[in-house]
Amino acid sequence: MRQILAAAAGLVVLAASGCSAPTPPRSAVPPATPTGPATLPAPTGAHPVGTTALYLKDTSRPDPWNLDADARELKVTLWYPTEQRDGQRAPYMTPKESELLLKGTGITGAPYDTLSKTRTDAIKDAEPAGRKLPLVVLSPGFTRPVSTLTSLAEDLAGRGYVVAGIDHTYESYATTFPDGRVAECLACDSDTDPGFGTGTAQGRAADVSFVLDRLPSKWDGSGVIDRSRIAMVGQSIGGAAALATMVQDPRVRAGIDLDGTTYARIPKSGFSRPFLFIGSPQHVPGGNDNSWDRDWKLLTGWKRWLVLSGADHQTFTDVALLAGALGVTPPYGVLPAARATEITRTYVAAFLDQHLKSRRQPLLDKPSSRYPEVEFCPASCGRS
C-alpha cells in the first residue's frame, strides 16, 4: 500500500511505496527555501550515456485502469552506452510532469516546474554503441514515474548495460505520450483495495513481457542488446513486479527488489533463478514486512537479502537527491543522499555483473568494511 512519509519529518515522498504500511492522510509538505536546480551524481562507468523514449501500444489487452481504453499504452525510456560526449542533455521530466508530481505529493515550497530543470547526464537521442550488451528492465514505485530512478539507470548504462525503464500508465502522477496527451494517475486511490498489490504486480509483469516482445522491432538500436542476458530491477511495487515477472517470464534471468513488499505466488517446488533483496530496516527478519521471510524459503538458487541501516523507503530512488531543490529536508537518521546512491548503485551493479556478465563479485559474499551500513540477512541482520 501507499506509504507517504509524515510531513513533520520534512522529507517529501515523490510516490507511494507499494508496501504494507497503512496509508496516512495526505498533507502538504511545509515550504522551505529551495537550493536551486538539482544535479544528479555523474555515472561511474567508462561510457558516455545516451537516452531515448519509445511509445508502445498493446492491442491484445485493455488497460487495467482506464475503462475507456481498449489497449494498453506504455512509455519506455532507454538508457545505453554511446560514443557521443556532446549534445542536448535529456530533461529529467517535462514541466507538466513536474507540476503534477509536486501537486500530487503536496509540495508547496518550490516552483512547480522545478524537476524539469534537474540536470541529467544522458544525451538525448544519441546513437547507441557496443554490441551484445545485457538488458536491465526498471520498474518504479507506485505513483512515481521511472525518471525517479534516473541516477541508477544512467550509472548502469555507463557501465555497459542497456536499461529499459517502463512508465506503467495511470499508475503514476503523469505519463506524457508523443501526441502531447498526459495520462494522469487513475490508480492512485486504489491501493487499499483488496488484491491491489497482487493485481498491480501481475499487470506490471504483463507490461514487461510485452516490452520484451516489442523492443527488438520498435527500437532502431536494439541490435546492441543480447536478448539472452536480461534482468529486472524494481523499487517498491516495482520490486514486487520484478519477482512476479520472473515467475511468469523465463527470459528474465535475474532480479532485484529494492524495498518492495512481494506478492507473487512462488511455486512450492522453489524458484532457482538469482534474486537479490535490498531494503530498509522494515525488512529485517521479523520486521514490519514478512513477505521477504516467506519468499526467502522458496528461493532455491543464488540469493541475498541485504538491509541498509539508516535507510528508508525512498533511499533507493532519486528522492533524497532532489530534496534540496524542492525545499524539503530529509528526516533525521536517513542515509545521506550521496551515500545512499553510492551504495545502491554499487550493489545493484555487482549483482548484475555477476549474473549477466559472469564476473564474480566478492562484495556479495559477506559484509564489507567499505560499506558497514549493509547487513547480510537473515543470519545476523537487525540483531546488533
Salt bridges, closest charged atoms under 4 A:
ASP58 OD2 - ARG61 NE 2.65
ASP63 OD2 - ARG72 NH1 2.79
GLU73 OE1 - ARG181 NH2 2.78
GLU97 OE2 - LYS75 NZ 3.92
GLU99 OE1 - LYS96 NZ 3.92
GLU99 OE2 - LYS103 NZ 2.68
ASP113 OD2 - LYS117 NZ 3.63
ASP121 OD1 - ARG89 NH1 3.81
ASP121 OD1 - ARG119 NH1 3.62
ASP155 OD2 - ARG159 NE 2.80
ASP155 OD1 - ARG345 NH1 3.76
GLU171 OE2 - ARG72 NH2 3.52
GLU171 OE1 - ARG204 NE 2.73
ASP179 OD2 - ARG181 NE 2.78
ASP191 OD2 - ARG2 NH1 3.45
ASP207 OD1 - ARG61 NH2 2.52
ASP207 OD2 - ARG72 NH2 2.94
ASP207 OD2 - HIS168 ND1 2.83
ASP213 OD1 - ARG251 NH1 2.76
ASP226 OD2 - ARG229 NE 2.87
ASP249 OD2 - ARG251 NH2 2.78
ASP259 OD1 - HIS283 NE2 3.40
ASP259 OD2 - HIS313 ND1 2.49
ASP289 OD2 - HIS283 ND1 3.60
ASP295 OD1 - ARG294 NE 2.94
GLU342 OE1 - ARG339 NH1 3.24
ASP353 OD1 - LYS357 NZ 4.00
ASP365 OD1 - ARG304 NH2 3.44
ASP365 OD2 - ARG360 NH2 2.61
GLU373 OE2 - ARG339 NE 2.74
